Amino acid sequence: MKFLVTGGAGFIGANFVEYMVNKYPEDEIINLDALTYAGNLETLKNVEDKPNYKFIKGDIADREFIFDLFEKEKPDVVVNFAAESHVDRSIEDPEIFVKTNVMGTTTLLDACVKYGIKRYHQVSTDEVYGDLPLDRPDLFFTESTPLHTSSPYSSSKASADLFVMAYGRTYGLPVTISRCSNNYGPYQFPEKLIPLIISRALNDETIPVYGTGENVRDWLHVYDHCVAIDMILRQGKEGEVYNIGGHNERTNLEVVKTVLRALNKPESLITYVTDRKGHDMRYAIDPTKMETELGWKPVYTFDTGIPQTIEWYLNNKDWWENIVSGEYQNYFQKMYVDKGRVEE
Ligand SMILES: NC(=O)c1ccc[n+]([C@@H]2O[C@H](COP(=O)([O-])OP(=O)(O)OC[C@H]3O[C@@H](n4cnc5c(N)ncnc54)[C@H](O)[C@@H]3O)[C@@H](O)[C@H]2O)c1
C-alpha cells in the first residue's frame, strides 16, 4: 500500500510517519509537507534514509501541484495532518487557517475523488466540539456532540470535517475522521504548553500561564494517537468519526506544576498573563467507541507519559534548541537541496 501522509514534518505527523515506516516496511510512505514554521525535517532523521520513505515539499492547497502529485504517485491512502494548528496564531491571522485547513482539505478531497483512493483520513481535533463547563465533570464529548467552535482554528477544522463528511456522502469517497484531545510527547514544537514549560524552565525563564490556569485539557501521548489512527485506517468503518482520548484531564496549572516538580524547578517561575480571547474552559473526550469497536487502549497515562516526555527533551536538547534559535529552518536546504535529494 502507498500512503500519502500530509503534514508529516509537524509534531504528530512526524511521529506517525516514523511509526508507519518502521512498523510496515512493505508499505510506502510519502510525506508531503509545505515546511511552514511548524515543519521540521530534523524530526525525521531516523527514517530519512529508509527505502520505504520519501519526502516531497509542497502545499496541500496548491491544486495544480496536488493533482500532478496524485497523477504521478497514485496513493492508496491519504492521511491529512497538514494544518495551521496554533489557536493563538489563528486569533492573530485567521485567513491562512481557512486556506490551509479548509481549502487544503477540499483540494485533497477533489484529488481523491478524481484518482480514486481506498481511504481518506482526516486528522481533526476535539476543539470542534467547543468546550464544557468546569462545574459539570460528568459531561464528555462523544462523536454525536454537536459542533460548536470557539476559535478561528477550531472553526476551520470543523469546516474541514463537514467537507470530509459531505464528500463521503455526495461522492461516495471512503472517508474517516478522528478527533483527538491535546497531544504531548517527543518532537512537539516549543510554542505548545508542555515543551514550552520544559524548555523555559530548564533555562530558569518564567512560565506564562493564561488567566488563573484553571482551564482543563485532556492529555494524550502522541504514540497512543498514532496507534489509534493506524487502527482506524485498518479496521475503522467508512463514513465514521472516532474520538481519541485517554481520560487524562488536568488543569493547565496542574500541568505546569507537575513539570516544574519533575525538573526540580520552583513554582515561583509561574507568571500569570492576560487570558486568551474566548479561551475554552474544559475539553474531555469519551473514547468508548474507539475502545469498544476497535479495541484501542492507550499505553500511557499522564503519570507515565510526562516523565518519558521530559526525559526525551533532556536527551534531545539539540533538536529543540535548533528550533528556538531558528537553525532548523536551514535543515531542508542543507540535507535535501544541497545533497541533491530534491529540487527546490
Ligand atoms: N497538537 C495537538 O494537540 C492536536 C490535537 C488534536 C488534533 N490535532 C490536529 O493534528 C494535526 C497535526 O497537528 P500538529 O500538532 O502535529 O501540528 P503542527 O503544527 O506541528 O504540524 C503541522 C504540519 O503541517 C504542515 N503544513 C502546514 N500548512 C501546510 C500546507 N498548506 N501544506 C502542506 N503542509 C502544511 C506544517 O509544515 C507542519 O509540518 C492538525 O491537523 C491538528 O489540527 C492536533
The ligand as an SDF file (V2000), in Angstrom:
LIG
                    3D

 44 48  0  0  0  0  0  0  0  0999 V2000
   -1.2820   19.0250   18.6380 N   0  0  0  0  0  0  0  0  0  0  0  0
   -2.4180   18.6160   19.1710 C   0  0  0  0  0  0  0  0  0  0  0  0
   -2.5410   18.5370   20.3850 O   0  0  0  0  0  0  0  0  0  0  0  0
   -3.5710   18.2050   18.2730 C   0  0  0  0  0  0  0  0  0  0  0  0
   -4.6990   17.6430   18.8820 C   0  0  0  0  0  0  0  0  0  0  0  0
   -5.7420   17.2190   18.0660 C   0  0  0  0  0  0  0  0  0  0  0  0
   -5.6530   17.3450   16.6990 C   0  0  0  0  0  0  0  0  0  0  0  0
   -4.5510   17.9170   16.1460 N   0  0  0  0  0  0  0  0  0  0  0  0
   -4.5000   18.0010   14.6680 C   0  0  0  0  0  0  0  0  0  0  0  0
   -3.4530   17.1450   14.2560 O   0  0  0  0  0  0  0  0  0  0  0  0
   -2.8150   17.6660   13.0870 C   0  0  0  0  0  0  0  0  0  0  0  0
   -1.3290   17.8000   13.3310 C   0  0  0  0  0  0  0  0  0  0  0  0
   -1.1070   18.6520   14.4530 O   0  0  0  0  0  0  0  0  0  0  0  0
    0.3510   19.0350   14.9290 P   0  0  0  0  0  0  0  0  0  0  0  0
    0.2680   19.4550   16.3280 O   0  0  0  0  0  0  0  0  0  0  0  0
    1.2770   17.9700   14.5210 O   0  0  0  0  0  0  0  0  0  0  0  0
    0.5960   20.3100   14.0160 O   0  0  0  0  0  0  0  0  0  0  0  0
    1.9670   21.0310   13.6230 P   0  0  0  0  0  0  0  0  0  0  0  0
    1.6390   22.4840   13.5360 O   0  0  0  0  0  0  0  0  0  0  0  0
    3.0830   20.5820   14.4980 O   0  0  0  0  0  0  0  0  0  0  0  0
    2.2870   20.4580   12.1580 O   0  0  0  0  0  0  0  0  0  0  0  0
    1.5580   20.8340   11.0230 C   0  0  0  0  0  0  0  0  0  0  0  0
    2.3790   20.4480    9.8080 C   0  0  0  0  0  0  0  0  0  0  0  0
    1.6140   20.7820    8.6440 O   0  0  0  0  0  0  0  0  0  0  0  0
    2.4820   21.4350    7.7110 C   0  0  0  0  0  0  0  0  0  0  0  0
    1.6640   22.3350    6.8890 N   0  0  0  0  0  0  0  0  0  0  0  0
    1.0700   23.4900    7.2720 C   0  0  0  0  0  0  0  0  0  0  0  0
    0.4280   24.0380    6.2240 N   0  0  0  0  0  0  0  0  0  0  0  0
    0.6110   23.1960    5.1720 C   0  0  0  0  0  0  0  0  0  0  0  0
    0.1730   23.2080    3.8110 C   0  0  0  0  0  0  0  0  0  0  0  0
   -0.5860   24.2110    3.3260 N   0  0  0  0  0  0  0  0  0  0  0  0
    0.5370   22.1830    3.0080 N   0  0  0  0  0  0  0  0  0  0  0  0
    1.3250   21.1670    3.4730 C   0  0  0  0  0  0  0  0  0  0  0  0
    1.7760   21.1170    4.7480 N   0  0  0  0  0  0  0  0  0  0  0  0
    1.4150   22.1210    5.5790 C   0  0  0  0  0  0  0  0  0  0  0  0
    3.4900   22.1860    8.5620 C   0  0  0  0  0  0  0  0  0  0  0  0
    4.6820   22.4830    7.8330 O   0  0  0  0  0  0  0  0  0  0  0  0
    3.7200   21.1970    9.6990 C   0  0  0  0  0  0  0  0  0  0  0  0
    4.7610   20.2970    9.3670 O   0  0  0  0  0  0  0  0  0  0  0  0
   -3.5010   19.0010   12.7770 C   0  0  0  0  0  0  0  0  0  0  0  0
   -4.4360   18.7780   11.7660 O   0  0  0  0  0  0  0  0  0  0  0  0
   -4.1790   19.3660   14.0960 C   0  0  0  0  0  0  0  0  0  0  0  0
   -5.3390   20.1110   13.8420 O   0  0  0  0  0  0  0  0  0  0  0  0
   -3.5040   18.3460   16.9020 C   0  0  0  0  0  0  0  0  0  0  0  0
  1  2  1  0
  2  3  2  0
  2  4  1  0
  4  5  1  0
  4 44  2  0
  5  6  2  0
  6  7  1  0
  7  8  2  0
  8  9  1  0
  8 44  1  0
  9 10  1  0
  9 42  1  0
 10 11  1  0
 11 12  1  0
 11 40  1  0
 12 13  1  0
 13 14  1  0
 14 15  2  0
 14 16  1  0
 14 17  1  0
 17 18  1  0
 18 19  2  0
 18 20  1  0
 18 21  1  0
 21 22  1  0
 22 23  1  0
 23 24  1  0
 23 38  1  0
 24 25  1  0
 25 26  1  0
 25 36  1  0
 26 27  1  0
 26 35  1  0
 27 28  2  0
 28 29  1  0
 29 30  1  0
 29 35  2  0
 30 31  1  0
 30 32  2  0
 32 33  1  0
 33 34  2  0
 34 35  1  0
 36 37  1  0
 36 38  1  0
 38 39  1  0
 40 41  1  0
 40 42  1  0
 42 43  1  0
M  CHG  2   8   1  16  -1
M  END
$$$$
